[in-house]
Amino acid sequence: MNLNSLLKRQITKHLGGAIPDGFESFLNAVNNSYINFDEQIALLQRAMKFSSDELFEANERLREEARNLKEVNNNLEFILSSMNLDINNYSSESEKVSATEYIKLQSEEIIKINEQREKLLKNLELQNQELNDYAHAVSHDLKAPLRSINTLIEWFITDNKDKLSSDNLDSLNLILLNVEKMDLLIKGILDYSSIDKLQSENRVVDFNVLLDEIIRTTLLPVNYEIKRHNELPKIYGNYYRFKQLFENLINNSIKYNDKETGIIEIGYNINKDNLPEFYVKDNGIGIDKAYVDKIFNIFTKLDSSGNSSGIGLSIVKKIIQYYNGEIWVESVFGDGATFFFTLNINEPAQT
């Protein structure tokens, strides 16, 4: 039997490489589900890398167009300043006509560059939407083989509990644990690709009430404490998005904390741009300088162990970008991290 590499390692580790009698059909079904999952994940990652490369190339083209536009504007400003000196400085009518024609050409060039820029931005937006749609569809399809693996193993354990040794049970439970990790990864991809699709009604959200609900429903370890430094504002937007934003930041702080008493501090102030600037601070393990610029990238994990999908912070960043905000982190490795973010939301006028 040509086994999936992960399944093969688990069998070798826990069963000594030998497949017990009567397990062949069961392991074949599990193996087929593993292979299908691996193929779908590989396809999804290739598509996301391809789209990322396209987005990078498009951004480079936009920068080049911006440089061209700046050069054209500089030329036009020079001409206009020259014209302001005195039209009589031109020695002939032909020079006056030439200057007028040059200005006309520069104006046409500006219009042309702006049209190209708008077209590029529309194509970029379309590609990004297609990527989100694809990721959502593939991730949704991946749930079926995972359900099959989980159901098969649970049925097998139930039907053969008296025949299975403790090592056999450990192996099967390890597979269930990996299925749980895969399911977490898929949920993260679905959440990430659904941010722009969420159609729930926007309203004024009291962040104090929101945070109270998160604290009430989050399974905090007994040695953790969440402190709110001041009253949080009311912000117009989508309740679910805001909840997802804070939940992911709080869960990230819980996940990466090695202290006997974990402390998470949440607060906000109004920054110099008159925007609400929030912070979520913890006393955890902190972030190494080498990873500070990478942690918001999708599938990035600081620790390969544990049930981390590597998507939580990328979801946070995408939500904040959806609301025209920015996010950044300040950290000393070994001494906690503070995540700052702004939201720039124009509340509709009250009628």
C-alpha positions in Angstrom: 0.0 0.0 0.0 1.4 3.4 -1.0 0.8 5.4 2.2 0.7 9.1 2.8 4.0 10.2 4.3 2.4 11.5 7.6 0.3 8.4 8.0 3.3 6.2 7.3 5.3 7.9 10.0 2.5 7.5 12.5 2.2 3.8 11.7 6.0 3.3 11.9 6.2 5.2 15.2 3.3 3.6 17.0 2.8 0.2 15.3 6.4 -0.6 14.4 5.6 -0.3 10.7 3.4 -3.4 10.7 -0.2 -3.1 9.8 -2.4 -5.3 12.1 -4.8 -7.9 10.6 -8.1 -6.4 9.6 -6.7 -2.8 9.4 -5.9 -2.8 5.7 -9.3 -1.6 4.4 -9.7 1.0 7.2 -6.2 2.4 6.7 -6.7 2.5 2.9 -9.8 4.6 3.4 -7.9 7.0 5.8 -5.0 7.1 3.4 -7.1 8.1 0.4 -8.6 10.9 2.5 -5.1 12.1 3.5 -3.9 12.0 -0.1 -7.0 14.0 -1.3 -6.4 16.6 1.4 -2.7 16.9 0.5 -3.5 17.4 -3.1 -6.1 20.1 -2.4 -3.8 22.0 0.0 -1.0 21.9 -2.5 -3.3 23.2 -5.2 -4.5 26.0 -2.9 -1.0 27.0 -1.9 0.2 27.1 -5.5 -2.7 29.3 -6.5 -2.1 31.7 -3.6 1.6 31.9 -4.4 0.8 32.6 -8.1 -1.7 35.3 -7.1 0.8 36.8 -4.6 3.4 37.0 -7.4 0.9 38.7 -9.7 0.0 41.2 -7.0 3.7 41.9 -6.4 4.2 42.5 -10.1 1.1 44.7 -10.3 2.3 46.8 -7.3 5.7 47.3 -9.0 3.9 48.4 -12.2 1.9 50.9 -10.1 5.0 52.3 -8.5 6.5 52.8 -12.0 3.4 54.5 -13.2 3.5 56.8 -10.1 7.1 57.7 -10.9 6.1 58.5 -14.5 3.2 60.6 -13.4 5.4 62.5 -11.0 7.9 63.3 -13.8 5.1 64.5 -16.0 3.7 66.7 -13.3 7.1 68.2 -12.7 7.4 69.0 -16.3 4.0 70.6 -16.3 4.8 72.6 -13.2 7.9 73.9 -14.8 6.1 74.9 -18.0 3.3 76.6 -16.0 5.8 78.5 -13.9 7.6 79.6 -17.1 4.3 80.8 -18.5 3.6 82.9 -15.4 6.7 84.9 -16.1 5.5 86.8 -19.1 4.0 85.5 -22.4 5.8 88.3 -24.2 9.1 86.6 -23.4 8.4 84.3 -26.3 10.1 85.8 -29.4 7.6 84.5 -31.9 4.1 83.2 -32.4 5.6 79.8 -33.3 7.2 79.5 -29.8 3.9 80.3 -28.2 2.2 77.6 -30.2 4.9 75.1 -29.4 4.6 75.8 -25.7 0.8 75.4 -25.9 1.2 72.1 -27.8 3.7 70.8 -25.3 1.3 71.5 -22.4 -1.5 69.8 -24.3 0.7 66.7 -24.9 1.6 66.6 -21.2 -2.0 66.8 -20.2 -2.9 64.0 -22.5 0.0 62.0 -21.1 -1.3 62.5 -17.6 -4.8 61.4 -18.6 -3.3 58.3 -20.3 -1.3 57.3 -17.3 -4.3 57.8 -15.0 -6.4 55.6 -17.2 -3.7 52.9 -17.2 -3.5 53.2 -13.4 -7.3 52.8 -13.0 -7.3 49.8 -15.3 -4.4 48.2 -13.4 -6.2 48.7 -10.1 -9.4 47.2 -11.4 -7.5 44.1 -12.6 -5.7 43.9 -9.3 -9.0 44.0 -7.4 -10.5 41.4 -9.7 -7.6 39.0 -9.3 -7.8 39.4 -5.5 -11.5 38.7 -5.6 -10.9 35.6 -7.7 -8.3 34.4 -5.3 -10.6 34.8 -2.4 -13.4 32.9 -4.2 -11.0 30.1 -5.1 -9.7 29.8 -1.6 -13.2 29.8 -0.2 -14.4 27.1 -2.6 -11.3 24.8 -2.2 -11.4 25.2 1.6 -15.0 24.3 1.7 -14.4 21.1 -0.4 -11.5 20.1 1.9 -14.0 19.7 4.8 -15.5 16.6 3.2 -12.4 14.3 3.4 -11.7 15.5 6.9 -15.1 14.6 8.0 -14.6 11.2 6.4 -11.3 10.6 8.3 -12.8 11.7 11.6 -16.0 9.6 11.2 -14.1 6.5 10.0 -11.7 6.6 13.0 -14.4 7.2 15.6 -16.5 4.4 14.2 -13.4 2.1 14.1 -12.5 2.9 17.7 -16.1 2.3 18.9 -16.4 -1.0 17.0 -13.0 -2.3 18.0 -12.3 -0.8 21.4 -11.9 -4.2 23.0 -9.4 -5.4 20.4 -7.2 -2.3 20.3 -4.1 -2.0 22.4 -3.2 1.2 24.2 -0.6 1.9 21.5 -3.2 1.4 18.8 -5.5 3.8 20.5 -2.8 6.4 20.9 -2.1 6.2 17.2 -5.7 6.6 16.3 -6.1 9.5 18.7 -3.0 11.1 17.2 -4.6 11.0 13.8 -7.8 12.6 15.2 -5.6 15.3 16.7 -4.0 16.0 13.2 -7.5 16.0 11.7 -8.4 18.7 14.3 -5.4 20.8 13.2 -6.3 20.4 9.6 -9.9 21.5 10.4 -8.5 24.6 12.2 -6.4 25.4 9.1 -9.4 25.2 6.8 -11.6 27.2 9.1 -8.9 29.9 9.1 -8.7 29.9 5.3 -12.5 30.2 5.1 -12.5 33.1 7.6 -9.7 34.8 5.7 -11.5 34.5 2.3 -14.9 35.5 3.7 -13.9 38.9 5.2 -14.8 40.8 2.1 -18.0 38.8 1.6 -19.6 39.3 5.0 -23.0 40.9 4.5 -24.2 41.3 8.0 -25.7 44.7 8.9 -23.4 47.4 10.0 -24.2 49.3 13.2 -22.7 51.3 16.0 -20.7 48.7 18.1 -19.9 49.4 21.7 -16.4 48.0 22.1 -16.8 47.7 25.9 -19.8 45.4 25.4 -18.0 43.5 22.7 -14.9 43.0 24.9 -17.1 41.9 27.9 -18.7 39.2 25.6 -15.3 38.0 24.4 -14.0 37.7 27.9 -17.1 35.9 29.0 -17.0 33.3 26.2 -13.2 32.8 25.9 -11.8 29.8 27.8 -9.1 31.7 29.6 -6.5 29.6 31.5 -6.9 30.1 35.3 -3.6 32.0 35.4 -4.6 34.6 32.9 -6.1 38.1 33.4 -7.4 40.6 30.8 -7.3 44.2 31.9 -9.1 47.1 30.2 -7.2 50.3 30.8 -9.9 52.7 29.9 -13.4 52.9 28.4 -13.4 51.9 24.8 -15.2 53.8 22.1 -18.3 53.0 20.0 -17.4 52.4 16.4 -19.6 52.0 13.4 -19.0 48.7 11.5 -19.6 45.0 11.5 -19.9 43.4 14.9 -18.7 40.0 13.8 -15.5 41.5 12.1 -14.7 43.5 15.2 -15.2 40.4 17.5 -13.0 38.3 15.2 -10.3 41.0 15.3 -10.1 41.1 19.1 -10.6 37.4 19.6 -7.6 36.6 17.3 -5.3 39.1 19.0 -6.3 37.8 22.5 -6.0 34.1 21.5 -2.6 34.9 20.0 -1.5 36.5 23.3 -2.7 33.4 25.2 -1.0 31.0 22.8 2.4 32.6 23.1 2.8 33.1 26.8 5.3 31.3 29.0 4.7 33.3 32.3 3.2 31.9 35.4 0.6 34.7 35.4 -0.4 35.8 31.9 -1.6 39.4 31.6 -3.3 41.0 28.6 -3.9 44.7 28.6 -6.3 46.4 26.2 -6.9 50.1 25.7 -7.0 52.9 23.2 -6.3 56.6 22.6 -6.9 59.2 19.9 -3.8 59.6 17.8 -2.4 62.7 16.0 -4.5 62.0 13.0 -7.6 62.0 15.2 -8.2 58.3 14.7 -8.8 55.7 17.4 -5.6 53.8 18.1 -6.1 50.5 20.0 -3.5 48.3 21.6 -3.4 44.7 22.9 -0.4 44.2 25.1 0.8 40.9 26.7 3.7 39.7 28.9 4.4 36.6 26.8 7.4 35.3 24.9 7.6 38.3 22.6 8.7 38.3 19.0 12.2 38.0 17.6 13.2 41.0 15.4 13.6 38.7 12.4 9.9 37.8 12.5 8.3 41.2 13.2 7.7 42.0 9.6 6.5 38.5 8.8 3.9 37.6 11.4 1.0 39.1 9.5 1.7 37.0 6.4 -0.7 34.1 5.9 0.4 30.7 7.0 3.2 32.2 9.1 3.8 30.5 12.5 6.4 31.4 15.1 6.1 27.9 16.6 5.4 24.8 14.6 4.0 22.9 17.6 0.4 23.3 18.9 -2.9 23.9 17.1 -1.9 27.0 15.2 -3.1 27.6 11.7 -0.8 30.5 11.0 -3.8 32.5 9.7 -5.1 34.4 12.8 -2.9 37.5 12.5 -3.4 37.7 8.7 -7.1 37.7 9.3 -6.6 40.6 11.9 -4.6 42.6 9.3 -7.2 42.0 6.5 -10.0 43.2 8.8 -8.1 46.3 9.7 -7.2 47.0 6.1 -10.9 46.6 5.2 -11.6 49.5 7.6 -8.7 51.6 6.1 -6.6 51.2 9.2 -3.0 50.1 10.0 -1.5 47.5 12.3 2.0 47.2 13.7 3.7 45.5 16.6 6.4 46.5 19.1 8.1 43.7 21.0 11.2 42.7 22.9 11.9 39.0 22.6 11.2 37.3 25.9 9.4 40.3 27.3 6.0 40.4 25.6 4.5 42.2 22.6 2.1 45.1 22.0 -0.1 45.1 18.9 -1.3 48.6 17.8 -4.0 49.2 15.2 -6.1 52.1 13.9 -9.5 52.1 12.4 -10.5 54.8 9.9 -14.3 54.5 9.5 -16.6 57.2 8.2 -19.9 56.7 10.0 -22.9 57.5 7.8 -24.8 60.7 8.5 -27.8 60.3 10.8 -31.1 61.2 9.2 
